[in-house]
């Protein structure tokens, strides 16, 4: 009887370790890229959250996530949207009910009713990722699945220099996994910073969008610079070569965090800067 | 041919989540308490470290751990000793070889040759434990197995008051699990502190020794005080009752960390204060 549909925006955090990434096999129609293969037998974040929402709302729904984080990648501020005819639900009650049905490693930070024109996928303005390196002789026993262990001494000054060449608008073809299906490989990086707080090194990167594996290849390249395998002065050449083989290794998924997503016409983004990231978590 | 035996002292850290505690079914002869039952099918820390040591040293050995941490309990500075006729091993080389054979959640922090009279079990002077509470409305997605989630508002002032009654020499029978097999239930607590750094609450306790579940019962009692279920003024009565039923709940194992152990005639203990604990880790 009620033809009105309410759209909700979800902000969620998850530890990606036990999941085959965000993506479900079901295709999100607003997403233009390829569908990554599955076959791991692991659940996805999307299917797990969708099941919890369905259990509360008692109807089918499609959950469209902004970033299709890869297997093992974590999120502190993933954003998704879904529609429901159940217009009378108090958002905080819905949030608690869904959280009670989610496993320990996924949490809904906020649920808010939004205009039906809001689209978590296509209306993104900026995204921020963080990458956590555990730079110590000993491996990180309490966070082996949450940080990339590098025991080598890193030359942070050379890494900063390399990073400075990547800031701005560039063709990042050399820093993306081929076959990403995007029409353009030009992206703008607004911020690329390296925060050192031994034994942690946090690399933060904000941009208007990222190609497939782009953050992990940037981080892997900065690490290669840090251990002396790549000369920071060659970064402009690597960029202009558009050749993936010229850039550094792809850093593993388990050090990567989707930090926040900001939308057009909105100052809104998931809270928490690097300082919070460093202090607040066993995360 | 070589009848000389070298004793080594090990300091190790581990995430206890995947283990059935420290203890192996094999009995450590210097330990006087009961042997906890097993039957979980999970490996123990002791058996895992023993296997790695044997693989390097190529002989049987007995690893005597100072604290038999329960299933799920973590350690930042557990201490153990073992004897080997292989007297020519450089300790740092041995440490690296053993670490390379250990899983991601156990690490040997140090291996040092010690006098054969050193005994990790019987010569302890002081031990320190930490208990991590995640005091937030949302559960801790990145450390669900490393902190105890309490969403309730805690009255820290009442908790501090209750803690002050527990410092000093007392009969802690009311704060121990019955059947612990100790002849005396009198222990001295040198320090019992509550550090609040939202959303983390760290309870640190240093003592000359602890009864079975004593730290977890103290923490559970302080939490019961914090939520108003126990009046802090009743702590002296609870102590003198020697009745376990009068004290609070037993806090779960997964928030507990064995922090360090200090030995007689030694200023040596595993490094790292609360500040390090709070800042350095996803741990």
Boltz contact constraints between the chains, C-beta under 6 A:
constraints:
  - contact:
      token1: [A, 13]
      token2: [B, 141]
      max_distance: 6.0
  - contact:
      token1: [A, 15]
      token2: [B, 141]
      max_distance: 6.0
  - contact:
      token1: [A, 15]
      token2: [B, 142]
      max_distance: 6.0
  - contact:
      token1: [A, 104]
      token2: [B, 144]
      max_distance: 6.0
  - contact:
      token1: [A, 105]
      token2: [B, 141]
      max_distance: 6.0
  - contact:
      token1: [A, 107]
      token2: [B, 138]
      max_distance: 6.0
  - contact:
      token1: [A, 107]
      token2: [B, 139]
      max_distance: 6.0
  - contact:
      token1: [A, 107]
      token2: [B, 141]
      max_distance: 6.0
  - contact:
      token1: [A, 138]
      token2: [B, 107]
      max_distance: 6.0
  - contact:
      token1: [A, 139]
      token2: [B, 107]
      max_distance: 6.0
  - contact:
      token1: [A, 141]
      token2: [B, 13]
      max_distance: 6.0
  - contact:
      token1: [A, 141]
      token2: [B, 15]
      max_distance: 6.0
  - contact:
      token1: [A, 141]
      token2: [B, 105]
      max_distance: 6.0
  - contact:
      token1: [A, 141]
      token2: [B, 107]
      max_distance: 6.0
  - contact:
      token1: [A, 142]
      token2: [B, 15]
      max_distance: 6.0
  - contact:
      token1: [A, 142]
      token2: [B, 281]
      max_distance: 6.0
  - contact:
      token1: [A, 142]
      token2: [B, 282]
      max_distance: 6.0
  - contact:
      token1: [A, 142]
      token2: [B, 283]
      max_distance: 6.0
  - contact:
      token1: [A, 143]
      token2: [B, 282]
      max_distance: 6.0
  - contact:
      token1: [A, 144]
      token2: [B, 104]
      max_distance: 6.0
  - contact:
      token1: [A, 146]
      token2: [B, 282]
      max_distance: 6.0
  - contact:
      token1: [A, 281]
      token2: [B, 142]
      max_distance: 6.0
  - contact:
      token1: [A, 281]
      token2: [B, 282]
      max_distance: 6.0
  - contact:
      token1: [A, 282]
      token2: [B, 143]
      max_distance: 6.0
  - contact:
      token1: [A, 282]
      token2: [B, 146]
      max_distance: 6.0
  - contact:
      token1: [A, 282]
      token2: [B, 282]
      max_distance: 6.0
  - contact:
      token1: [A, 282]
      token2: [B, 283]
      max_distance: 6.0
  - contact:
      token1: [A, 283]
      token2: [B, 142]
      max_distance: 6.0
  - contact:
      token1: [A, 283]
      token2: [B, 282]
      max_distance: 6.0
